[in-house]
Amino acid sequence: MAAQDDERRKIERDLHDGAQQQLVALSVQLKLAEQLVGKDAEKERELLARLGSQASAALEDLRSLARGIYPPLLADKGLAAALESQARKAAVPTTIEAGGVGRYPQDVESTIYFCTLEALNNVAKYAEASRAIVRLWQRDGHVEFAVDDDGRGFDADAASYGTGLQGMADRLDAIGGELLVESHPGTGSTVSGRVPVGGTG
């Protein structure tokens, strides 16, 4: 029973952090498409074509989850490639900096992947940011990641973790990692985490 509960929670987190992030991006861009109706036909066609591609990608991720596997690109190519693909679909322009990051155990890669997507999801929903940067690196036997945005920020010392951040903290804690949130009103935010992988990095 405990194993079933753990698997159910994992699927819930994967849905929340994976497909939901893509659907949030679709929702934001659909609102943009509504604003373009009757104003710029060429941009409207380009945006609608992109939305169609993103909807297909979200559907494929849901199908992959239903088959009980990780996103195919993450499994085949690793974190950098999988996050680059997601960055191209993000509602907020996103840059990936992942030089020197290699392949890691599946639980490490999936945890960092879904935590990063959840952080980008929060940027899209709350930060009012114009850009985001995702950084990945390995140091002192850990893989580390950080998601920076230039949005409105918040008082991280006064705020409690919402569902998304708590889910990230739980994911990382389950494999011996930790989450850190740094933000102040008007200065943007940084959500970062680290996971032990051994070696010196």
C-alpha positions in Angstrom: 0.0 0.0 0.0 2.8 2.4 0.9 4.5 1.8 -2.5 1.2 2.5 -4.3 0.8 5.7 -2.4 4.3 6.8 -3.3 3.6 6.0 -7.0 0.3 7.9 -6.9 2.0 10.9 -5.4 4.8 10.7 -8.0 2.2 10.7 -10.9 0.4 13.6 -9.3 3.7 15.6 -9.1 4.6 14.7 -12.7 1.2 15.9 -14.0 1.5 19.1 -11.9 5.0 19.9 -12.9 5.1 18.6 -16.5 1.8 18.8 -18.5 0.5 21.6 -16.3 3.5 23.8 -17.1 2.8 23.3 -20.8 -0.9 24.0 -20.4 -0.2 27.2 -18.5 2.0 28.4 -21.3 -0.8 27.5 -23.8 -3.3 29.5 -21.8 -1.1 32.6 -21.7 -0.4 32.4 -25.4 -4.1 31.8 -26.2 -4.9 35.1 -24.5 -2.2 36.8 -26.6 -3.8 35.2 -29.7 -7.2 36.7 -28.7 -5.6 40.1 -28.6 -4.2 39.6 -32.2 -7.6 38.7 -33.7 -8.3 41.1 -36.5 -5.1 43.1 -36.0 -2.2 41.2 -37.4 -3.2 38.2 -39.5 0.4 36.9 -40.0 1.4 37.0 -36.4 -1.9 35.4 -35.5 -1.3 32.5 -37.9 2.3 32.0 -36.6 1.0 32.0 -33.0 -1.8 29.5 -33.7 0.6 27.2 -35.5 2.9 27.3 -32.5 0.0 26.7 -30.1 -0.9 23.6 -32.2 2.6 22.2 -31.9 2.6 22.9 -28.1 -0.7 21.2 -27.6 0.5 18.1 -29.5 3.7 18.1 -27.3 1.6 18.3 -24.1 -0.6 15.5 -25.3 2.5 13.3 -26.0 3.8 14.0 -22.5 0.5 12.9 -21.1 0.5 9.8 -23.2 4.1 9.1 -22.0 3.1 9.5 -18.4 0.1 7.2 -19.0 2.6 4.6 -20.3 4.6 5.0 -17.0 7.7 6.4 -18.6 9.6 9.6 -18.4 9.4 12.2 -21.2 11.2 10.6 -24.2 13.6 13.4 -24.8 14.7 13.4 -21.1 15.3 9.7 -21.3 17.1 9.8 -24.6 19.1 13.0 -24.4 19.2 14.1 -20.8 18.5 17.3 -18.9 20.0 20.0 -21.1 18.2 18.8 -24.3 14.9 18.2 -22.5 14.9 21.7 -20.8 16.0 23.4 -24.1 12.9 21.8 -25.7 10.6 23.1 -22.9 12.2 26.5 -23.0 11.1 26.9 -26.6 7.5 26.4 -25.4 7.6 28.5 -22.3 5.2 31.5 -21.8 8.1 33.7 -20.7 11.3 33.8 -22.9 13.7 31.4 -21.3 17.4 30.7 -21.7 19.1 27.5 -20.7 22.7 27.5 -19.5 23.8 23.8 -18.9 27.4 23.6 -20.0 29.2 20.6 -18.5 26.1 18.8 -17.3 26.1 15.1 -18.2 23.8 12.2 -17.6 22.6 11.1 -14.1 20.4 8.5 -12.6 16.8 8.6 -13.7 15.4 9.8 -10.4 17.9 12.7 -10.3 17.2 13.8 -13.9 13.4 13.6 -13.4 13.5 15.4 -10.1 15.5 18.3 -11.5 13.5 18.4 -14.7 10.1 18.6 -13.1 11.3 21.0 -10.4 12.6 23.3 -13.1 9.3 23.1 -15.0 7.4 24.0 -11.8 9.7 27.0 -11.2 9.0 28.2 -14.8 5.3 27.6 -14.3 5.4 29.9 -11.2 7.3 32.5 -13.2 4.6 32.5 -15.9 1.8 32.6 -13.4 3.0 35.0 -10.7 6.3 36.9 -11.5 5.2 39.3 -14.3 8.7 38.7 -15.7 10.1 39.5 -19.1 12.7 36.7 -19.1 13.9 33.6 -17.2 17.3 31.9 -17.0 17.7 28.2 -16.1 21.2 27.3 -15.0 22.5 23.7 -14.4 26.0 22.7 -13.1 27.8 20.0 -11.2 29.9 20.9 -8.1 31.2 19.1 -5.1 29.4 15.8 -5.8 26.0 17.5 -6.4 24.0 18.5 -9.5 22.7 22.0 -8.9 20.1 24.1 -10.7 18.7 27.6 -10.5 15.8 29.4 -12.2 16.2 33.2 -12.2 13.6 35.7 -13.3 13.4 39.5 -13.5 9.9 39.7 -12.2 8.3 41.6 -9.3 9.7 39.3 -6.6 8.2 38.8 -3.2 9.3 38.6 0.5 10.7 35.1 0.6 11.3 35.4 4.4 7.7 36.2 5.1 6.0 33.9 2.6 5.2 30.2 3.2 5.7 27.6 0.5 2.6 27.2 -1.7 1.7 23.9 -3.3 4.1 24.2 -6.1 7.2 25.1 -4.1 6.3 22.5 -1.4 6.0 19.9 -4.1 9.5 20.8 -5.3 10.9 20.7 -1.8 9.3 17.2 -1.3 10.7 15.9 -4.6 14.2 17.0 -3.7 14.0 15.8 -0.1 13.0 12.3 -1.3 16.4 11.9 -3.0 18.5 13.7 -0.4 18.4 17.1 -2.1 17.3 20.6 -0.9 15.5 23.6 -2.2 16.3 27.3 -1.7 14.2 30.3 -2.6 15.7 33.8 -2.8 13.5 36.8 -3.5 12.8 40.4 -2.5 10.0 42.7 -3.7 11.1 44.4 -7.0 14.2 42.3 -7.5 13.1 39.1 -9.2 13.5 35.6 -7.8 15.8 32.7 -7.8 14.6 29.2 -7.1 17.5 26.7 -6.8 18.2 23.2 -5.7 20.9 20.7 -5.3 21.0 16.9 -5.5 23.8 14.6 -4.5 25.2 12.4 -7.3 28.7 11.4 -6.0 32.0 12.3 -7.5 33.9 15.6 -7.3 32.2 17.5 -10.2 
